[in-house]
Amino acid sequence: RRVSLNAVRLAIAIGITTAPSPDDLDLERYRVLLKDPDEGMRIAAARVLVERGDIAGRAVLLQALQDPDSHHRIDAVLALQQMTDPEILAAIKQAAKVERHPLAHLVFKKVLKQMDP
């Protein structure tokens, strides 16, 4: 399994040296990283928070749907698909309409199919 550079940087930033169990995570460390100057770090932290049921990263992920970097848009939509909120579904639909990157467009279509069959 390939580990992204942002995942490694995120782990280093919060001081993880071994793979933590979800019960061991200090979510406050991730909330602090939502203000990191690096967009990739903010998205990675937001994704972890969403995966743990914390909506603190929601705004970062919604904003990342408009990011110039297609990788960031893909990361954001994959994280947001876990949330069952009509506002999120609407934001993903809107972003999908203007998505021009071929891979990102396919990911958006797949996510929308799963969220809104």
C-alpha positions as CSV (number, residue, x, y, z in Angstrom):
1,R,0.0,0.0,0.0
2,R,1.4,3.4,-1.0
3,V,1.6,6.0,1.6
4,S,1.3,9.6,0.5
5,L,3.9,12.2,1.3
6,N,1.3,14.3,3.1
7,A,0.3,11.3,5.3
8,V,4.0,10.9,6.3
9,R,4.3,14.7,7.0
10,L,1.1,14.6,9.0
11,A,2.3,11.8,11.1
12,I,5.6,13.6,11.8
13,A,3.8,16.8,12.6
14,I,1.7,15.3,15.3
15,G,4.4,13.0,16.6
16,I,3.2,9.6,15.6
17,T,6.0,7.1,15.3
18,T,3.9,3.9,15.1
19,A,0.5,3.3,13.6
20,P,-2.0,4.5,16.2
21,S,-5.3,2.9,16.8
22,P,-8.3,5.2,16.3
23,D,-8.9,5.3,20.1
24,D,-5.4,6.6,20.7
25,L,-5.6,9.6,18.4
26,D,-5.6,13.1,19.9
27,L,-8.0,14.8,17.5
28,E,-6.9,18.2,18.8
29,R,-3.6,17.8,17.1
30,Y,-5.4,17.4,13.8
31,R,-7.6,20.4,14.5
32,V,-4.5,22.5,15.0
33,L,-3.2,21.3,11.6
34,L,-6.3,22.6,9.9
35,K,-4.5,26.0,10.0
36,D,-1.2,24.7,8.5
37,P,0.1,26.9,5.7
38,D,0.4,23.8,3.5
39,E,-2.9,23.0,1.7
40,G,-2.0,19.3,1.5
41,M,-1.5,19.1,5.3
42,R,-4.8,20.9,6.0
43,I,-6.6,18.4,3.7
44,A,-4.9,15.4,5.2
45,A,-5.8,16.6,8.8
46,A,-9.4,17.3,7.7
47,R,-9.7,13.9,6.2
48,V,-8.5,12.2,9.4
49,L,-11.0,14.2,11.4
50,V,-13.9,13.3,9.2
51,E,-12.9,9.7,9.3
52,R,-13.1,9.9,13.1
53,G,-16.5,11.5,13.0
54,D,-15.3,15.0,13.8
55,I,-16.7,17.7,11.5
56,A,-14.1,20.3,12.3
57,G,-12.4,19.6,8.9
58,R,-15.6,19.9,6.9
59,A,-14.9,23.6,5.8
60,V,-11.4,22.8,4.7
61,L,-12.6,19.9,2.5
62,L,-15.4,21.9,1.0
63,Q,-12.9,24.7,0.1
64,A,-10.5,22.1,-1.3
65,L,-13.1,21.1,-3.9
66,Q,-12.1,24.3,-5.7
67,D,-8.4,23.9,-5.2
68,P,-6.2,24.4,-8.4
69,D,-4.4,21.1,-7.7
70,S,-6.5,18.1,-8.9
71,H,-4.9,15.9,-6.3
72,H,-6.3,18.1,-3.5
73,R,-9.8,18.1,-5.2
74,I,-9.7,14.3,-5.3
75,D,-8.6,13.9,-1.7
76,A,-11.3,16.3,-0.6
77,V,-14.1,14.5,-2.5
78,L,-13.0,11.1,-1.3
79,A,-13.1,12.4,2.3
80,L,-16.4,14.2,1.9
81,Q,-18.2,11.1,0.5
82,Q,-18.4,9.7,4.0
83,M,-20.6,12.6,5.2
84,T,-24.3,12.3,4.5
85,D,-25.2,16.0,4.4
86,P,-27.3,17.6,1.6
87,E,-25.1,20.6,1.5
88,I,-22.0,18.4,0.9
89,L,-23.8,16.5,-1.9
90,A,-24.8,19.8,-3.5
91,A,-21.2,21.1,-3.2
92,I,-19.8,18.0,-4.8
93,K,-22.4,18.1,-7.6
94,Q,-21.4,21.8,-8.3
95,A,-17.7,21.0,-8.3
96,A,-18.2,18.0,-10.6
97,K,-19.9,20.3,-13.2
98,V,-16.8,22.3,-13.6
99,E,-14.2,19.6,-13.1
100,R,-11.9,19.4,-16.2
101,H,-9.2,17.0,-15.0
102,P,-10.0,13.6,-16.5
103,L,-9.1,11.5,-13.4
104,A,-10.7,13.9,-11.0
105,H,-13.8,14.0,-13.1
106,L,-14.0,10.2,-13.0
107,V,-13.6,10.2,-9.2
108,F,-16.3,12.9,-8.8
109,K,-18.7,10.8,-10.9
110,K,-18.0,7.6,-8.9
111,V,-18.5,9.4,-5.6
112,L,-21.7,11.0,-6.8
113,K,-23.0,7.6,-8.0
114,Q,-22.3,6.2,-4.5
115,M,-23.8,9.2,-2.6
116,D,-26.8,9.8,-4.9
117,P,-27.7,6.6,-6.7
